[in-house]
Amino acid sequence: MRRALPLLLLACSQPPTTGGAGEPAPATASSVVVAEASPAPAAAASGDRDFTVPSEKFSDAQRNFEAAKKALLDGYYDPSITEEDLYRAAVAGMLERVDGKMHKWNRLLSPPELAELRSDLMGEIVGIGVKIELDPATGYIDVRGTVPGSPAEQAGIAPPDKIVTVNGKLYKGLGLHSAVADIRGKAGEPVTLSILRGDKLVSVRVVRGKVVFDQVRGSIVGDGVGLVEIPGFNSKTPGALGDVLTDLSAKGARALVVDLRDNQGGSFDDAVAAAGEMVPAGSTVVVLRKRGTSQPITAKTAPIGHDVPVAVLVDNDTASSAELLTAALQELRHATVVGSHTQGKWTVQTIDDLSNGYAIKYTLGVFTSPSGRSFEGTGLLPDVEVDQSADARDRARLDQDPVKRLADDAPLRTAIAVLARGTP
């Protein structure tokens, strides 16, 4: 399945750390802990490779490493390969190969990739605010949606538009992130997109600007049912969720549907804080297991609207931190889970900055539900199964008319019916 990517990416990166007397400091753990499912592009591209880790003993390790490095420096066919290239490759390979099960998540992040990830976790960047997929066969970039209020939406870009060129550049044979790099830029600078709209090719000039993405949204649907849509978890999510829940409570919502479809996770800490807005204060939201220790993490805030019934919408793209919240609501609020089975990514990664501007992202631990359940590799099964394609889901979300939205969104319609009955 191709994954829609929000094209929003330009961020502030944490500067390299230096020690005393101007000497480089050792790698230091950053404050970023992530539980997100989308692998970085290099990892995704290598998904079909064999990452089985050999079990045979690798004795005299340092000496043999140096021998391999010397052999490549002396005999590799490309004389431009440098010692720096080999050290970079060695660190990248060490992360990918140390644990075959985690090769999609453990990786070396270049300075631009680190900046991109940090911007995602901040929830605010400079871009045009369009969600896209690249069709590798044609090189066309499919528009999957836009961020409300973004430059892309204001320019009239919407599904099923196809971006053919960016500033005249074609993308057949190139990766999605090549297009991302060309479309993003500085605030106030324009980018010209050639767009296939129906049978016509049109030129659209968009001025880049600040975009707040993965915004929590709330609305009243059905008969007094509040709908809370959480696209992802970043630093803005807990506060925004609290505001939405307060607003829905003031509007008299007698039940809640929490929509976590297509939510692939994000910041682990912010997901836990978001859960604190909805589960009993002091209750265990999640249990984090790392290096032989088990750490229950509890809710720190009093919940809003704690006495209303809850249903949770999930699908095959619901992953990681979103699965964490699903399980917490199921166990602590007796929420009914509606949709299709989740992705099954129940691991947590951390990011350590290196002194040269790179960073390493590696698996810090695994997590379980409050009662100790884990769905790593399998996914959480819904209480009520309702399948819907990603295209149908995205079309339904574009419906401005609440009546038409319910008619087109079978899982949402089912969740409302479940809440009305009071049982799964």
Secondary structure, 3 states (H helix, E strand, C coil): CCCCEEECCCCCCCCCCECHHHCECCCEEEEEEEEECCCCHHHHHCCCCCCCCCCCCCCCHHHHHHHHHHHHHHHCCCCCCCHHHHHHHHHHHHHHHCCHHHCCCCEEECHHHHHHHHHHHHCEEEECCEEEEECCCCCCEEEEEECCCCHHHHCCCCCCCEEEEECCECCCCCCHHHHHHHHCCCCCCEEEEEEEECCEEEEEEEECEEEECCCCEEEEECCCEEEEECCCECCCHHHHHHHHHHHHHHCCCCEEEEECCCCCEEEHHHHHHHHHCCCCCCCEEEEEEECCEEEEEECCCCCCCCCCCEEEEECCCCCCHHHHHHHHHHHHCCCEEEECCCCCCCEEEEEEECCCCCEEEEEEEEEECCCCCCCCCCCCCCCEECCCCHHHHHHHHCCCCHHHHHHHCHHHHHHHHHHHHCCC
